[in-house]
Amino acid sequence: PQGGVLSPILSNIYLHYVLDLWFNRKLKKQLKGYAKEIHYADDAIICLQYQADAQRVVEELKGRLSKFGLSLSEEKTRIIEFGRYAQAQARERGKKPDTFDFLGFTHFCDRTRRGKFKVGRRTSRRRFRAKMKAMNGWLKSVRNFFRLRDWWKILVAKLVGHYRYYGVSGNYESIRRFYFRTLNLVFKWINRRSQRKSYTRAGFRQYLECYPLPKPKIYRNLYTLSPLK
């Protein structure tokens, strides 16, 4: 079912046949340049070397999906220029390179300190807003029904879970912003509890010193594909 726990798993299994096998065993052989397809659940990106190949893949994909009663999302389906050459060409035209969202991250053309091309990543705006909305709703729901010390442990786990997913190289500023906005929400809702003690800013800081929340942390370096200690 859409939105259910099994939905991503079922989508992966189904699209493995509909998309993965078809693309790699049949369509890929007919393309002129480099081609790589990556998908998770019902989201996919296809990396291609040539513009003509990209246009062909879109048309072929429409036909392939229609055989199974599926269709491409007009909102999400785009052909973009991305990579070191796209970055240089965009600079020559005085424009910014294209970006794309995948798995909750916005991927963009970036440079290392030595000026070499690299893929940059940050939490997508849409996903960031959704995560903050969910955090706000959760804090609002628990503030009057559970003791602060009881839901504080859950809040710790929620923050760690967020860092473990979004804490990748280059995304520190996004998880840092998530941390501080969460602190502001916590302060807001603990002061809106009925018949409970309110906190001043100084009192809240003192509480955080006694019961600290986990600070933002980068857990994985995607350039070396290794976890960080």
Short mmCIF file of the C-alpha atoms (twelve columns), coordinates in Angstrom:
data_MODEL
# 
_entry.id   MODEL 
# 
loop_
_atom_site.group_PDB 
_atom_site.id 
_atom_site.type_symbol 
_atom_site.label_atom_id 
_atom_site.label_alt_id 
_atom_site.label_comp_id 
_atom_site.label_asym_id 
_atom_site.label_seq_id 
_atom_site.Cartn_x 
_atom_site.Cartn_y 
_atom_site.Cartn_z 
_atom_site.pdbx_PDB_model_num 
ATOM 1   C CA . PRO A 1   0.000  0.000  0.000   1 
ATOM 2   C CA . GLN A 2   1.128  3.547  -0.767  1 
ATOM 3   C CA . GLY A 3   2.715  5.133  2.302   1 
ATOM 4   C CA . GLY A 4   2.920  1.849  4.184   1 
ATOM 5   C CA . VAL A 5   6.014  0.356  5.782   1 
ATOM 6   C CA . LEU A 6   6.368  -2.181 2.950   1 
ATOM 7   C CA . SER A 7   5.777  0.356  0.168   1 
ATOM 8   C CA . PRO A 8   9.485  1.134  -0.545  1 
ATOM 9   C CA . ILE A 9   10.365 -2.571 -0.411  1 
ATOM 10  C CA . LEU A 10  7.574  -3.569 -2.793  1 
ATOM 11  C CA . SER A 11  8.447  -0.700 -5.128  1 
ATOM 12  C CA . ASN A 12  12.075 -1.819 -5.208  1 
ATOM 13  C CA . ILE A 13  11.124 -5.403 -6.047  1 
ATOM 14  C CA . TYR A 14  8.633  -4.365 -8.734  1 
ATOM 15  C CA . LEU A 15  10.883 -1.790 -10.405 1 
ATOM 16  C CA . HIS A 16  13.821 -4.187 -10.352 1 
ATOM 17  C CA . TYR A 17  12.007 -6.043 -13.108 1 
ATOM 18  C CA . VAL A 18  10.222 -3.113 -14.772 1 
ATOM 19  C CA . LEU A 19  13.244 -0.789 -14.825 1 
ATOM 20  C CA . ASP A 20  16.582 -2.250 -13.680 1 
ATOM 21  C CA . LEU A 21  16.686 -5.459 -15.710 1 
ATOM 22  C CA . TRP A 22  15.180 -3.824 -18.799 1 
ATOM 23  C CA . PHE A 23  17.571 -0.888 -18.726 1 
ATOM 24  C CA . ASN A 24  20.760 -2.869 -18.073 1 
ATOM 25  C CA . ARG A 25  20.044 -5.891 -20.298 1 
ATOM 26  C CA . LYS A 26  18.346 -4.195 -23.225 1 
ATOM 27  C CA . LEU A 27  18.295 -0.401 -23.470 1 
ATOM 28  C CA . LYS A 28  21.827 0.256  -22.219 1 
ATOM 29  C CA . LYS A 29  23.309 -1.708 -25.124 1 
ATOM 30  C CA . GLN A 30  21.559 0.583  -27.615 1 
ATOM 31  C CA . LEU A 31  22.978 3.819  -26.192 1 
ATOM 32  C CA . LYS A 32  26.068 5.530  -27.589 1 
ATOM 33  C CA . GLY A 33  27.784 6.694  -24.395 1 
ATOM 34  C CA . TYR A 34  28.177 6.008  -20.684 1 
ATOM 35  C CA . ALA A 35  24.921 5.019  -18.963 1 
ATOM 36  C CA . LYS A 36  24.131 4.261  -15.320 1 
ATOM 37  C CA . GLU A 37  20.730 3.790  -13.672 1 
ATOM 38  C CA . ILE A 38  20.100 4.072  -9.918  1 
ATOM 39  C CA . HIS A 39  16.745 3.776  -8.204  1 
ATOM 40  C CA . TYR A 40  15.219 3.506  -4.749  1 
ATOM 41  C CA . ALA A 41  11.512 2.788  -4.248  1 
ATOM 42  C CA . ASP A 42  9.793  4.795  -7.006  1 
ATOM 43  C CA . ASP A 43  12.552 7.389  -7.486  1 
ATOM 44  C CA . ALA A 44  15.322 6.955  -10.028 1 
ATOM 45  C CA . ILE A 45  18.159 8.856  -11.647 1 
ATOM 46  C CA . ILE A 46  19.816 7.884  -14.921 1 
ATOM 47  C CA . CYS A 47  23.274 9.237  -15.710 1 
ATOM 48  C CA . LEU A 48  24.048 9.558  -19.416 1 
ATOM 49  C CA . GLN A 49  26.934 10.963 -21.394 1 
ATOM 50  C CA . TYR A 50  25.049 12.369 -24.365 1 
ATOM 51  C CA . GLN A 51  21.988 14.598 -24.755 1 
ATOM 52  C CA . ALA A 52  20.609 12.416 -27.551 1 
ATOM 53  C CA . ASP A 53  20.785 9.353  -25.294 1 
ATOM 54  C CA . ALA A 54  18.924 11.232 -22.548 1 
ATOM 55  C CA . GLN A 55  16.095 12.200 -24.882 1 
ATOM 56  C CA . ARG A 56  15.828 8.643  -26.169 1 
ATOM 57  C CA . VAL A 57  15.746 7.151  -22.675 1 
ATOM 58  C CA . VAL A 58  12.847 9.412  -21.662 1 
ATOM 59  C CA . GLU A 59  10.786 8.289  -24.666 1 
ATOM 60  C CA . GLU A 60  11.700 4.625  -24.215 1 
ATOM 61  C CA . LEU A 61  10.919 4.829  -20.512 1 
ATOM 62  C CA . LYS A 62  7.443  6.225  -21.163 1 
ATOM 63  C CA . GLY A 63  6.683  3.259  -23.379 1 
ATOM 64  C CA . ARG A 64  8.137  0.748  -20.954 1 
ATOM 65  C CA . LEU A 65  6.180  2.043  -17.955 1 
ATOM 66  C CA . SER A 66  2.912  2.276  -19.886 1 
ATOM 67  C CA . LYS A 67  3.030  -1.504 -20.422 1 
ATOM 68  C CA . PHE A 68  2.636  -1.906 -16.644 1 
ATOM 69  C CA . GLY A 69  0.059  0.819  -16.133 1 
ATOM 70  C CA . LEU A 70  2.678  3.250  -14.830 1 
ATOM 71  C CA . SER A 71  3.754  6.698  -15.953 1 
ATOM 72  C CA . LEU A 72  6.540  9.197  -15.389 1 
ATOM 73  C CA . SER A 73  5.950  12.081 -13.006 1 
ATOM 74  C CA . GLU A 74  5.868  15.224 -15.155 1 
ATOM 75  C CA . GLU A 75  6.857  17.254 -12.104 1 
ATOM 76  C CA . LYS A 76  9.947  15.198 -11.271 1 
ATOM 77  C CA . THR A 77  11.149 14.087 -14.698 1 
ATOM 78  C CA . ARG A 78  13.862 16.378 -16.044 1 
ATOM 79  C CA . ILE A 79  16.859 16.221 -18.334 1 
ATOM 80  C CA . ILE A 80  19.639 18.273 -16.776 1 
ATOM 81  C CA . GLU A 81  23.325 18.933 -17.385 1 
ATOM 82  C CA . PHE A 82  25.393 17.796 -14.431 1 
ATOM 83  C CA . GLY A 83  29.076 17.109 -13.815 1 
ATOM 84  C CA . ARG A 84  32.475 18.721 -14.268 1 
ATOM 85  C CA . TYR A 85  31.841 19.706 -17.877 1 
ATOM 86  C CA . ALA A 86  28.379 21.029 -17.123 1 
ATOM 87  C CA . GLN A 87  29.879 23.090 -14.308 1 
ATOM 88  C CA . ALA A 88  32.458 24.664 -16.643 1 
ATOM 89  C CA . GLN A 89  29.906 25.322 -19.393 1 
ATOM 90  C CA . ALA A 90  27.461 26.943 -16.976 1 
ATOM 91  C CA . ARG A 91  30.240 29.207 -15.722 1 
ATOM 92  C CA . GLU A 92  31.020 30.287 -19.280 1 
ATOM 93  C CA . ARG A 93  27.351 31.196 -19.791 1 
ATOM 94  C CA . GLY A 94  27.274 33.078 -16.495 1 
ATOM 95  C CA . LYS A 95  24.744 30.683 -14.982 1 
ATOM 96  C CA . LYS A 96  24.639 28.228 -12.105 1 
ATOM 97  C CA . PRO A 97  24.792 24.489 -12.892 1 
ATOM 98  C CA . ASP A 98  21.629 22.416 -12.580 1 
ATOM 99  C CA . THR A 99  20.832 20.571 -9.350  1 
ATOM 100 C CA . PHE A 100 18.629 17.577 -8.583  1 
ATOM 101 C CA . ASP A 101 16.970 16.070 -5.509  1 
ATOM 102 C CA . PHE A 102 17.326 12.384 -4.657  1 
ATOM 103 C CA . LEU A 103 16.734 10.508 -1.391  1 
ATOM 104 C CA . GLY A 104 16.186 13.704 0.584   1 
ATOM 105 C CA . PHE A 105 19.337 15.454 -0.619  1 
ATOM 106 C CA . THR A 106 19.878 18.215 -3.144  1 
ATOM 107 C CA . HIS A 107 22.892 17.259 -5.272  1 
ATOM 108 C CA . PHE A 108 24.860 20.093 -6.842  1 
ATOM 109 C CA . CYS A 109 28.136 20.773 -8.645  1 
ATOM 110 C CA . ASP A 110 30.812 21.806 -6.173  1 
ATOM 111 C CA . ARG A 111 34.587 22.184 -5.944  1 
ATOM 112 C CA . THR A 112 37.255 20.908 -3.589  1 
ATOM 113 C CA . ARG A 113 39.699 23.244 -1.896  1 
ATOM 114 C CA . ARG A 114 42.086 22.539 -4.757  1 
ATOM 115 C CA . GLY A 115 39.497 23.587 -7.311  1 
ATOM 116 C CA . LYS A 116 38.604 20.125 -8.581  1 
ATOM 117 C CA . PHE A 117 35.034 19.066 -9.288  1 
ATOM 118 C CA . LYS A 118 33.030 17.169 -6.684  1 
ATOM 119 C CA . VAL A 119 29.375 16.394 -6.066  1 
ATOM 120 C CA . GLY A 120 28.006 18.465 -3.202  1 
ATOM 121 C CA . ARG A 121 25.006 17.451 -1.103  1 
ATOM 122 C CA . ARG A 122 22.704 19.192 1.335   1 
ATOM 123 C CA . THR A 123 19.343 18.322 2.843   1 
ATOM 124 C CA . SER A 124 16.718 19.296 0.286   1 
ATOM 125 C CA . ARG A 125 14.506 22.225 1.238   1 
ATOM 126 C CA . ARG A 126 11.374 20.146 0.854   1 
ATOM 127 C CA . ARG A 127 12.679 17.374 3.108   1 
ATOM 128 C CA . PHE A 128 14.023 19.869 5.671   1 
ATOM 129 C CA . ARG A 129 10.628 21.587 5.941   1 
ATOM 130 C CA . ALA A 130 8.892  18.224 6.271   1 
ATOM 131 C CA . LYS A 131 11.273 17.101 9.042   1 
ATOM 132 C CA . MET A 132 10.811 20.355 10.972  1 
ATOM 133 C CA . LYS A 133 7.023  20.106 10.603  1 
ATOM 134 C CA . ALA A 134 7.099  16.536 11.905  1 
ATOM 135 C CA . MET A 135 9.301  17.511 14.849  1 
ATOM 136 C CA . ASN A 136 7.009  20.416 15.715  1 
ATOM 137 C CA . GLY A 137 3.936  18.177 15.591  1 
ATOM 138 C CA . TRP A 138 5.557  15.526 17.766  1 
ATOM 139 C CA . LEU A 139 6.703  17.999 20.431  1 
ATOM 140 C CA . LYS A 140 3.265  19.549 20.514  1 
ATOM 141 C CA . SER A 141 1.630  16.136 20.965  1 
ATOM 142 C CA . VAL A 142 3.829  14.895 23.823  1 
ATOM 143 C CA . ARG A 143 4.229  18.041 25.908  1 
ATOM 144 C CA . ASN A 144 1.130  17.536 28.071  1 
ATOM 145 C CA . PHE A 145 0.813  13.752 28.114  1 
ATOM 146 C CA . PHE A 146 4.297  12.654 29.160  1 
ATOM 147 C CA . ARG A 147 6.830  13.859 31.676  1 
ATOM 148 C CA . LEU A 148 9.676  15.874 30.230  1 
ATOM 149 C CA . ARG A 149 12.312 13.344 31.282  1 
ATOM 150 C CA . ASP A 150 10.368 10.550 29.557  1 
ATOM 151 C CA . TRP A 151 10.055 12.107 26.109  1 
ATOM 152 C CA . TRP A 152 13.521 13.678 26.350  1 
ATOM 153 C CA . LYS A 153 15.053 10.238 25.716  1 
ATOM 154 C CA . ILE A 154 12.958 9.868  22.571  1 
ATOM 155 C CA . LEU A 155 14.038 13.323 21.403  1 
ATOM 156 C CA . VAL A 156 17.678 12.264 21.808  1 
ATOM 157 C CA . ALA A 157 17.015 9.218  19.612  1 
ATOM 158 C CA . LYS A 158 15.240 11.318 16.990  1 
ATOM 159 C CA . LEU A 159 18.175 13.705 16.696  1 
ATOM 160 C CA . VAL A 160 20.719 10.884 16.466  1 
ATOM 161 C CA . GLY A 161 18.599 9.212  13.794  1 
ATOM 162 C CA . HIS A 162 18.492 12.448 11.794  1 
ATOM 163 C CA . TYR A 163 22.265 12.889 12.014  1 
ATOM 164 C CA . ARG A 164 22.921 9.275  11.027  1 
ATOM 165 C CA . TYR A 165 20.959 9.709  7.813   1 
ATOM 166 C CA . TYR A 166 21.725 13.309 6.875   1 
ATOM 167 C CA . GLY A 167 25.146 13.528 8.517   1 
ATOM 168 C CA . VAL A 168 27.175 13.071 5.336   1 
ATOM 169 C CA . SER A 169 30.234 14.958 4.151   1 
ATOM 170 C CA . GLY A 170 29.374 18.510 3.125   1 
ATOM 171 C CA . ASN A 171 26.001 18.609 4.875   1 
ATOM 172 C CA . TYR A 172 27.056 19.826 8.323   1 
ATOM 173 C CA . GLU A 173 25.357 23.217 8.006   1 
ATOM 174 C CA . SER A 174 21.974 21.601 7.284   1 
ATOM 175 C CA . ILE A 175 22.060 19.276 10.297  1 
ATOM 176 C CA . ARG A 176 23.361 22.136 12.448  1 
ATOM 177 C CA . ARG A 177 20.358 24.228 11.400  1 
ATOM 178 C CA . PHE A 178 18.060 21.294 12.209  1 
ATOM 179 C CA . TYR A 179 19.580 21.055 15.698  1 
ATOM 180 C CA . PHE A 180 19.136 24.739 16.573  1 
ATOM 181 C CA . ARG A 181 15.622 24.945 15.165  1 
ATOM 182 C CA . THR A 182 14.714 21.861 17.199  1 
ATOM 183 C CA . LEU A 183 16.061 23.565 20.329  1 
ATOM 184 C CA . ASN A 184 13.814 26.564 19.638  1 
ATOM 185 C CA . LEU A 185 10.807 24.292 19.193  1 
ATOM 186 C CA . VAL A 186 11.577 22.426 22.416  1 
ATOM 187 C CA . PHE A 187 11.813 25.712 24.334  1 
ATOM 188 C CA . LYS A 188 8.542  26.859 22.783  1 
ATOM 189 C CA . TRP A 189 6.532  23.756 23.664  1 
ATOM 190 C CA . ILE A 190 7.850  23.085 27.162  1 
ATOM 191 C CA . ASN A 191 6.605  26.566 28.027  1 
ATOM 192 C CA . ARG A 192 3.141  25.763 26.699  1 
ATOM 193 C CA . ARG A 193 2.442  22.833 28.994  1 
ATOM 194 C CA . SER A 194 -0.669 23.144 31.149  1 
ATOM 195 C CA . GLN A 195 0.046  23.411 34.887  1 
ATOM 196 C CA . ARG A 196 3.722  22.649 34.386  1 
ATOM 197 C CA . LYS A 197 6.882  24.556 35.196  1 
ATOM 198 C CA . SER A 198 7.976  27.092 32.590  1 
ATOM 199 C CA . TYR A 199 11.588 27.806 31.701  1 
ATOM 200 C CA . THR A 200 13.404 31.047 31.052  1 
ATOM 201 C CA . ARG A 201 16.164 30.987 28.441  1 
ATOM 202 C CA . ALA A 202 18.731 30.794 31.221  1 
ATOM 203 C CA . GLY A 203 16.838 27.982 32.921  1 
ATOM 204 C CA . PHE A 204 16.540 26.089 29.649  1 
ATOM 205 C CA . ARG A 205 20.298 26.379 29.035  1 
ATOM 206 C CA . GLN A 206 20.902 25.041 32.528  1 
ATOM 207 C CA . TYR A 207 18.602 22.086 31.838  1 
ATOM 208 C CA . LEU A 208 20.539 21.375 28.614  1 
ATOM 209 C CA . GLU A 209 23.784 21.351 30.582  1 
ATOM 210 C CA . CYS A 210 22.387 18.665 32.872  1 
ATOM 211 C CA . TYR A 211 20.607 16.715 30.126  1 
ATOM 212 C CA . PRO A 212 22.412 17.582 26.883  1 
ATOM 213 C CA . LEU A 213 20.986 16.830 23.482  1 
ATOM 214 C CA . PRO A 214 23.331 15.255 20.906  1 
ATOM 215 C CA . LYS A 215 25.185 17.831 18.824  1 
ATOM 216 C CA . PRO A 216 25.296 17.662 15.009  1 
ATOM 217 C CA . LYS A 217 27.811 15.138 13.714  1 
ATOM 218 C CA . ILE A 218 28.966 13.921 10.318  1 
ATOM 219 C CA . TYR A 219 28.717 10.129 10.347  1 
ATOM 220 C CA . ARG A 220 29.807 9.205  6.829   1 
ATOM 221 C CA . ASN A 221 32.303 10.462 4.278   1 
ATOM 222 C CA . LEU A 222 30.673 9.843  0.896   1 
ATOM 223 C CA . TYR A 223 33.885 10.620 -0.958  1 
ATOM 224 C CA . THR A 224 35.695 7.691  0.644   1 
ATOM 225 C CA . LEU A 225 32.496 5.718  1.437   1 
ATOM 226 C CA . SER A 226 33.716 5.210  4.985   1 
ATOM 227 C CA . PRO A 227 32.089 5.880  8.371   1 
ATOM 228 C CA . LEU A 228 33.609 8.599  10.530  1 
ATOM 229 C CA . LYS A 229 34.479 7.873  14.133  1 
# 
